[in-house]
């Protein structure tokens, strides 16, 4: 697997990793045996950059990974996130206060059953806490040997620059895919200017770009995607029609639509962390690292997905306010 070195760190990550959010209830009921096989497949394929968060299933996702990696922690590059909080009554909040940073890190380490986190991200920017204070507290975790590299998630360009001036930011994690191209305007250029690795989450449009869904009825009754505007019945058919070029190139290449979508991201010079909880899908996604698209294919895909091509916002309206701060 091709890999990149995170700037100012000893951490090296593969260009395709594994998003682990779906290994706890969010899309469909999880199968722990299948999840464990999926992690095996990721390690075997070199897609061993595993991503989680303390917000996923209220920490249960980290607890699962802690169990899954027992005895083989050294086989993976482990990333987690903090600061995105959901209260029992459903209210959301973001906490980036320095004292909470230290508290959250210790809790993550405990759940993951490890003594060091390879990449520690602030999951969302706290608008009420100066980013310098949050990153300053994160930097102290590096000094203490609890964290190897710092990251931000869904931060805006000005915040990224302020954070990086406080302590080197190794990675920025933000949604990016053929149907979510907003980072190209100013976020990707900022990362390139500062030498920050860009890590694309939801690189397959939460599964939509794989072409495996024919209608919203294909989703599990409790699937979170039912709340996502782009999966809404009034938007679904329009968005499904966008996949024509992806399918054409995939057929000509003897590849899958998922592999073509991931190969397009690789051509942009970014790291992808597609979700997966089935070993066959994980292996398929990892194999996209070997699909080198031609300049013409990259251009065709880009033309098929202009920035405003997808119908519907990428998150429900209420969640958009926490993005790009």
C-alpha positions as CSV (number, residue, x, y, z in Angstrom):
1,X,0.0,0.0,0.0
2,X,1.3,3.4,-0.9
3,X,1.8,5.7,2.1
4,X,2.7,9.2,3.2
5,X,4.7,10.6,6.1
6,X,2.7,13.0,8.3
7,X,4.8,16.2,8.5
8,X,6.8,16.8,11.6
9,X,6.0,13.4,13.0
10,X,7.2,9.8,12.7
11,X,3.8,8.6,11.7
12,X,3.3,7.2,8.2
13,X,-0.2,6.4,7.0
14,X,-1.5,4.4,3.9
15,X,-3.4,6.3,1.3
16,X,-6.4,4.2,2.0
17,X,-7.4,3.4,5.6
18,X,-10.5,2.2,7.4
19,X,-13.3,4.2,9.0
20,X,-14.6,2.2,11.9
21,X,-17.8,4.2,12.8
22,X,-20.1,1.6,11.2
23,X,-18.8,-1.1,13.4
24,X,-21.1,0.0,16.2
25,X,-24.8,0.8,15.6
26,X,-25.3,3.7,13.1
27,X,-26.1,2.2,9.8
28,X,-27.2,-1.4,10.6
29,X,-26.9,-3.8,13.5
30,X,-23.2,-4.7,13.9
31,X,-21.8,-8.2,13.7
32,X,-18.7,-8.3,15.9
33,X,-17.4,-11.4,14.1
34,X,-17.6,-9.7,10.7
35,X,-16.1,-6.6,12.2
36,X,-13.1,-8.5,13.4
37,X,-12.7,-10.1,10.0
38,X,-12.9,-6.6,8.4
39,X,-10.0,-5.4,10.6
40,X,-8.0,-8.5,9.7
41,X,-8.7,-7.7,6.0
42,X,-7.5,-4.1,6.5
43,X,-4.3,-5.1,8.2
44,X,-3.6,-7.8,5.5
45,X,-4.2,-5.3,2.7
46,X,-2.0,-2.6,4.3
47,X,-5.1,-0.3,4.9
48,X,-4.2,-0.3,8.5
49,X,-5.0,3.4,9.3
50,X,-8.0,2.8,11.6
51,X,-10.2,5.8,12.5
52,X,-12.7,6.1,15.3
53,X,-14.0,8.7,17.8
54,X,-15.1,9.0,21.4
55,X,-18.5,10.2,20.0
56,X,-19.2,7.0,18.0
57,X,-21.8,5.0,20.0
58,X,-20.8,7.0,23.1
59,X,-17.3,5.4,23.3
60,X,-18.4,1.9,22.5
61,X,-16.7,2.1,19.1
62,X,-13.3,2.8,20.8
63,X,-14.0,0.0,23.3
64,X,-14.6,-2.4,20.4
65,X,-11.3,-1.4,18.8
66,X,-9.6,-1.8,22.1
67,X,-10.7,-5.4,22.3
68,X,-10.1,-6.0,18.6
69,X,-6.5,-4.8,18.7
70,X,-5.5,-6.6,21.8
71,X,-2.1,-8.2,21.1
72,X,-1.7,-6.5,17.8
73,X,-1.8,-2.8,18.5
74,X,1.6,-2.5,16.7
75,X,0.0,-3.6,13.4
76,X,-2.1,-0.4,13.0
77,X,-1.9,3.3,12.9
78,X,-4.7,4.3,15.3
79,X,-6.6,7.6,15.1
80,X,-9.4,8.9,17.3
81,X,-11.2,12.2,17.9
82,X,-12.6,14.1,20.8
83,X,-14.8,17.1,21.6
84,X,-18.1,16.2,19.8
85,X,-20.6,15.7,22.5
86,X,-24.2,14.4,22.5
87,X,-26.2,14.6,25.7
88,X,-28.7,12.0,26.7
89,X,-31.6,14.2,25.6
90,X,-30.1,14.5,22.1
91,X,-28.6,18.0,22.5
92,X,-25.2,18.4,20.8
93,X,-22.2,20.4,22.1
94,X,-18.5,20.9,21.4
95,X,-15.9,21.1,24.1
96,X,-12.4,22.2,23.3
97,X,-11.5,23.6,26.7
98,X,-7.9,22.7,27.7
99,X,-8.9,20.8,30.9
100,X,-11.4,18.7,28.9
101,X,-8.7,17.9,26.2
102,X,-6.6,16.1,28.8
103,X,-9.6,14.4,30.3
104,X,-10.9,13.2,27.0
105,X,-7.5,11.9,25.9
106,X,-7.1,9.8,29.0
107,X,-10.6,8.3,28.5
108,X,-9.8,7.5,24.9
109,X,-6.6,5.8,25.8
110,X,-8.4,3.7,28.4
111,X,-11.2,2.6,26.0
112,X,-8.7,1.8,23.3
113,X,-6.5,-0.1,25.7
114,X,-3.4,1.6,24.5
115,X,-0.8,4.0,25.9
116,X,-0.5,6.1,22.8
117,X,-2.8,7.5,20.1
118,X,-1.1,7.9,16.7
119,X,-3.3,10.7,15.4
120,X,-5.6,12.7,17.9
121,X,-8.1,15.0,16.2
122,X,-10.3,17.7,17.6
123,X,-13.6,16.3,16.1
124,X,-15.3,19.7,15.8
125,X,-14.0,23.2,16.5
126,X,-15.3,24.8,19.8
127,X,-16.4,28.3,18.8
128,X,-16.2,29.4,22.5
129,X,-12.6,28.3,23.1
130,X,-9.7,29.9,21.2
131,X,-8.1,27.3,19.0
132,X,-4.7,28.2,20.4
133,X,-5.8,27.0,23.9
134,X,-7.2,23.7,22.6
135,X,-4.2,22.9,20.4
136,X,-1.9,24.0,23.2
137,X,-3.5,21.4,25.4
138,X,-3.2,18.8,22.6
139,X,0.5,19.7,22.2
140,X,1.0,18.8,25.9
141,X,-0.3,15.4,25.1
142,X,2.5,15.0,22.5
143,X,5.0,16.2,25.1
144,X,3.7,13.6,27.5
145,X,4.0,10.8,25.0
146,X,0.3,10.1,24.9
147,X,-0.2,11.3,21.3
148,X,2.1,11.1,18.3
149,X,0.4,13.5,15.9
150,X,-2.3,16.2,16.1
151,X,-5.2,16.7,13.8
152,X,-8.4,18.8,13.3
153,X,-11.7,17.8,11.7
154,X,-14.0,20.0,9.7
155,X,-12.0,23.2,10.6
156,X,-12.0,26.3,8.4
157,X,-8.9,27.7,6.7
158,X,-8.3,30.5,9.3
159,X,-8.6,28.1,12.2
160,X,-6.3,25.7,10.5
161,X,-3.6,28.4,10.2
162,X,-4.0,29.6,13.8
163,X,-3.8,26.0,15.1
164,X,-0.8,25.2,13.0
165,X,1.0,28.3,14.3
166,X,0.5,27.0,17.8
167,X,1.7,23.4,17.1
168,X,2.2,21.6,13.8
169,X,-1.0,20.1,12.6
170,X,-0.3,16.8,10.9
171,X,-3.7,16.0,9.4
172,X,-7.0,17.6,8.6
173,X,-10.0,15.2,8.4
174,X,-13.0,16.6,6.5
175,X,-15.6,15.1,4.2
176,X,-14.5,15.0,0.6
177,X,-15.7,12.9,-2.3
178,X,-16.9,13.2,-5.9
179,X,-20.2,14.6,-4.6
180,X,-18.7,16.8,-1.8
181,X,-16.0,18.9,-3.4
182,X,-16.2,22.0,-1.3
183,X,-12.7,21.5,0.2
184,X,-11.2,22.3,-3.2
185,X,-12.1,26.0,-2.8
186,X,-9.9,26.9,0.1
187,X,-9.4,24.1,2.6
188,X,-7.3,21.8,0.4
189,X,-5.1,24.7,-0.8
190,X,-4.6,25.7,2.9
191,X,-3.5,22.2,3.8
192,X,-1.1,22.0,0.8
193,X,0.4,25.4,1.6
194,X,1.1,24.2,5.2
195,X,2.1,20.7,4.4
196,X,-0.9,19.2,6.3
197,X,-2.1,15.8,5.1
198,X,-5.8,15.8,4.1
199,X,-7.8,12.8,5.3
200,X,-11.1,12.4,3.4
201,X,-13.9,10.9,5.5
202,X,-17.1,9.7,3.8
203,X,-15.1,9.3,0.5
204,X,-17.8,7.1,-0.9
205,X,-20.7,9.4,0.0
206,X,-21.6,7.2,2.9
207,X,-22.0,4.3,0.5
208,X,-24.0,6.1,-2.2
209,X,-21.1,6.3,-4.7
210,X,-20.7,2.5,-4.6
211,X,-24.0,2.2,-6.5
212,X,-25.3,-0.5,-4.3
213,X,-28.4,1.4,-3.3
214,X,-31.3,1.6,-5.8
215,X,-33.7,3.4,-3.5
216,X,-34.0,4.7,0.1
217,X,-35.9,1.5,0.9
218,X,-32.6,-0.4,0.6
219,X,-31.5,1.2,3.9
220,X,-32.0,-0.5,7.2
221,X,-35.0,0.9,9.2
222,X,-32.7,2.5,11.8
223,X,-29.9,3.5,9.3
224,X,-28.7,7.1,10.1
225,X,-28.6,7.8,6.4
226,X,-32.3,8.0,6.4
227,X,-31.8,11.4,8.0
228,X,-29.3,12.6,5.5
229,X,-30.8,15.0,2.9
230,X,-28.9,13.4,0.0
231,X,-30.6,10.0,0.7
232,X,-34.1,11.6,1.0
233,X,-36.7,10.3,-1.4
234,X,-37.0,13.7,-3.1
235,X,-33.3,13.8,-3.9
236,X,-32.4,10.2,-4.3
237,X,-33.1,9.6,-8.0
238,X,-31.4,12.8,-9.0
239,X,-28.3,11.8,-7.1
240,X,-28.4,8.2,-8.5
241,X,-28.3,9.5,-12.0
242,X,-24.9,11.2,-11.3
243,X,-23.2,7.8,-11.1
244,X,-23.3,7.1,-14.9
245,X,-19.7,8.2,-15.5
246,X,-18.4,6.3,-12.5
247,X,-20.1,3.1,-13.7
248,X,-18.8,3.6,-17.2
249,X,-15.2,4.0,-16.1
250,X,-15.5,1.1,-13.6
251,X,-16.8,-1.2,-16.3
252,X,-14.1,-0.3,-18.7
253,X,-11.4,-0.8,-16.0
254,X,-12.8,-4.0,-14.6
255,X,-13.1,-2.2,-11.3
256,X,-16.0,-1.4,-9.0
257,X,-17.6,2.1,-8.7
258,X,-16.2,2.3,-5.2
259,X,-12.6,1.7,-6.4
260,X,-13.0,4.4,-9.1
261,X,-14.4,7.0,-6.6
262,X,-11.4,6.2,-4.3
263,X,-8.9,6.3,-7.1
264,X,-10.2,9.8,-8.0
265,X,-9.5,11.0,-4.5
266,X,-6.0,9.4,-4.6
267,X,-5.4,11.4,-7.8
268,X,-6.1,14.6,-5.7
269,X,-3.2,13.6,-3.4
270,X,-5.4,12.9,-0.3
271,X,-5.8,10.0,2.1
272,X,-9.2,8.2,2.3
273,X,-10.8,6.4,5.2
274,X,-13.8,4.6,3.6
275,X,-16.0,2.9,6.2
276,X,-16.4,-0.9,6.1
277,X,-17.5,-3.7,8.3
278,X,-17.4,-6.5,5.8
279,X,-14.0,-8.0,4.9
280,X,-14.8,-8.2,1.2
281,X,-15.7,-4.6,1.0
282,X,-12.6,-3.6,3.0
283,X,-10.3,-5.6,0.7
284,X,-12.1,-4.1,-2.4
285,X,-11.6,-0.6,-1.1
286,X,-7.9,-1.2,-0.3
287,X,-7.3,-2.5,-3.8
288,X,-8.3,1.0,-5.2
289,X,-4.8,2.1,-4.2
290,X,-3.6,0.2,-7.3
291,X,-6.0,1.8,-9.7
292,X,-4.2,4.7,-11.4
293,X,-6.7,6.8,-13.4
294,X,-5.6,8.6,-16.5
295,X,-5.7,12.4,-16.7
296,X,-8.7,12.0,-19.0
297,X,-10.6,9.7,-16.6
298,X,-9.9,12.2,-13.7
299,X,-11.2,15.0,-15.9
300,X,-14.3,13.1,-16.9
301,X,-15.2,12.3,-13.3
302,X,-14.7,15.8,-12.3
303,X,-16.9,17.1,-15.0
304,X,-19.6,14.6,-14.0
305,X,-19.6,15.9,-10.5
306,X,-19.3,19.7,-10.4
307,X,-19.4,21.2,-6.9
308,X,-23.2,21.7,-6.9
309,X,-24.1,18.4,-8.6
310,X,-25.5,16.5,-5.6
311,X,-29.0,17.5,-4.5
312,X,-29.4,18.0,-0.7
313,X,-27.0,19.2,1.9
314,X,-24.3,16.8,3.2
315,X,-25.7,16.9,6.7
316,X,-29.1,17.8,8.2
317,X,-29.4,21.5,8.6
318,X,-28.9,21.6,12.3
319,X,-25.5,19.9,12.1
320,X,-24.1,22.2,9.4
321,X,-23.6,25.0,11.9
322,X,-20.7,23.1,13.5
323,X,-18.8,22.7,10.3
324,X,-16.0,24.8,8.8
325,X,-15.4,27.0,11.8
